[in-house]
Amino acid sequence: MPSTYVPSSRFQDAAAYLSGAPSLSKVSNSTKLEIYGLFKYLTVSHTPNSSRPGLLDFAGRAKWDAWKSVGEGYRDRVFEVEERYLQIAIELGWKEGERKEEFQTPPGTSSSQDESDDGDIWDKEDEPKGGGIGFGVTVSKISQEGEETRPDGSFHTYAVAGDTEGLKAYLESHAEAQVDTKDEYGYTALHMASDRGHIEIVKLLLDRGANSSIKDTDGFTALELAQVAEHDEVVQILDSRL
């Protein structure tokens, strides 16, 4: 948490309001992500203190990017960040000086700031499933249950799971398999293994001729994904094969 910043009572009241504001159901994901990034900047640290979530954690990656964007945009201008947060809260119906118990919270939602529960702000039909937006709470990651049994049924399954022996067996029994084939999300097996830090999988795929220059849907190569995720050994391996 920023050492020179102590959340003001105005900020705390605004955060309490936003944790269950009915108006949030009508705002865009970009606004929700901005609120999230501002909140994390003010209450945790100026930039994310963990690696960027994996490729299949779509909401987690979006939140991480939003937090990072706030840090890079505002740098050490803490009070500007708080003013922006308060401005958005006011636009969404918060009235300064209104006590927390006066806030109108829709039935079935919670304004609790228990750090073990995000709320369910992202669990809407038109929004990514998994975590709450975290207006006053900890980020919960999209559930990655089932990643090891992906629907495409290809060697991407083994790349995600880090199953080197399984991947070897698959490639040996499927001579027609193309290691640079993209899955339904636009990622190659090398993208996934690099992002997850699966060193032996990365080596195996490169030995089988995987093209490390292929870009994913966001324009990142396997090397760039490994760099963002801070998998230094994978970075070295990929860099040495260029």
HELIX and SHEET records of a PDB file:
HELIX    1   1 SER A    9  LEU A   18  1                                  10    
HELIX    2   2 PRO A   22  LYS A   26  5                                   5    
HELIX    3   3 ASN A   29  THR A   43  1                                  15    
HELIX    4   4 PHE A   58  TYR A   74  1                                  17    
HELIX    5   5 VAL A   78  GLU A   91  1                                  14    
HELIX    6   6 LYS A  100  GLU A  102  5                                   3    
HELIX    7   7 GLU A  147  THR A  149  5                                   3    
HELIX    8   8 HIS A  156  ALA A  161  1                                   6    
HELIX    9   9 THR A  164  SER A  173  1                                  10    
HELIX   10  10 ALA A  189  ARG A  196  1                                   8    
HELIX   11  11 ILE A  199  ASP A  207  1                                   9    
HELIX   12  12 ALA A  222  VAL A  228  1                                   7    
HELIX   13  13 ASP A  232  SER A  240  1                                   9    
END                                                                             
